[in-house]
Amino acid sequence: MSLGCEDNEYGSTAIYHGGPVQPDRGFVLHSPFQDWESTMKITDNVGITTSRDILAAIAAGEGPSSSLIALGYAGWTAGQLEQEIASNTWLSGPGNLDIVYNTDFDKRWEAAAALLGVDLNLISGDTGHA
């Protein structure tokens, strides 16, 4: 969910709701990988940064070429996520930076599912017995 997008002298930047845990804490997912004050390397091309220096750089037009800013995160108890994956609760697939950075927010879920050959329009939330 996008919290807002405001036009200013630097352009417009959407801020996303990353989850219910620590909603006052910000995270910046960005490419290419660059070492800011507090960056964790995800891949050779992607990092996640929690320090203010990246926000200042983005505001000054000197930040990473692609970024996604979120407030808060989702969390799981020990073993919960692994159990959910084992139970086939999640639709998981390859990461795609074009979807993360360039696809309209309301089209991302559909685009990610399409990478797996899944058409979300054909999935029903109804259950029953045959």
N, C-alpha and C positions, 0 to 999 in steps of 0.2 A: 504494500500500500504506500502510495506517495503521500508525504505530509504536506507537500506544497512545492511550488516552483515560482520564484519571483524574478521578474526581469529587473536588472539594474545595470550599472555602467559596465559590468563584466559579463553580461549575458544573463542566462537563467540557469539555475541549478536545482534539480529536484532533490529533496531530502526524503529518504524512505524510512518507513517503520520497519526496523530489522527484527523486532520481537518484543515480548513483554518484559524481558529481564534487563535491568539497568537502562531504562529508556532515556536517561540523562547522559549516557555514554555514547560517543560517536565512533564510527568505524568507516574507513575509506578503503574500498577495494579498488585497486588501480593497476594500470598497465602503461608503460612497461614497468618491470620491477625497478625500483629505485630505493635506496636506503635512506629513509627519513629518520627522525629522532627515535621513533618507536614503530618499526616495521617488521612484520613477520613475512618471510619469503614463502610463497605458496608454490610457485613454479619459477623457472628462469624469467618468465615474462609477467608474472602477477604477484602482487604483494597486498597485504592488508596493514594499514597504518592507523594508529590511534592517537597520534600526537598532533598538536595544533599547527606545527610548521607546514604540514601538507595543506591545511585549510587556507593558511595565509598565502601559500604559493598558488593554489587554485584561484583565490580571490584576485591575485595580482596577475593572473594569466600566465603563470610560470609553473603550473603544476603538471602532473602527468597528462599524457595525451588522452587517456580514457580513465574515467573514474565513476564510482557509484558510492554515494554517501548515505549511510544509514544510522539511525539512532536506535539503540537497544539490540538485543539478540535473543534467539531462541535457545533453550538449554534442555538437556535431558539428564535423568539420573544415571548412575553407573549401570551400564549394560542395556539401558532402555532403547537407545537408538539401534544397537546391534540386534536386539530382539525384534524391533519393528521391521528392520530390513529382512531378517530371517523369516518373519511372518508374511513377507511380501506386502507390507503396508505401504511402502514407498514405491513410486515409479522412478527408478534411478537410471541415469544414462550419462553419456559423456558431457563434459563441460563445453560450453561454446561461448567464447567471448563476444562474438557478434550479437548473440541474443542478449547477453548481460549488458553490454554497453550501447548497442545500436537499435535494438528492437523496442517498439513502443511498449510501455509497461503492461497495458492490457492485452498484449499479444504474446508475451513471453512464455506463459504456461503452455499455450497452444503450440508455439514454435519448438519448445523443448520436447514436448510429447511427439511432435512430428519427426524429430531426429530418430526416435525409436520406432517410427512407423505407426504411431498411435494417433487416431483421429478422436479427439475428445468429444466431438459431436455425436459419436457412436456409443459413448459410455453412459450408462444409466445409473442413477443413484437408487433405483428401486430394486428390491430383492423379492424373491418369491420361490415357489416350488413348481417343478415341472411335472 
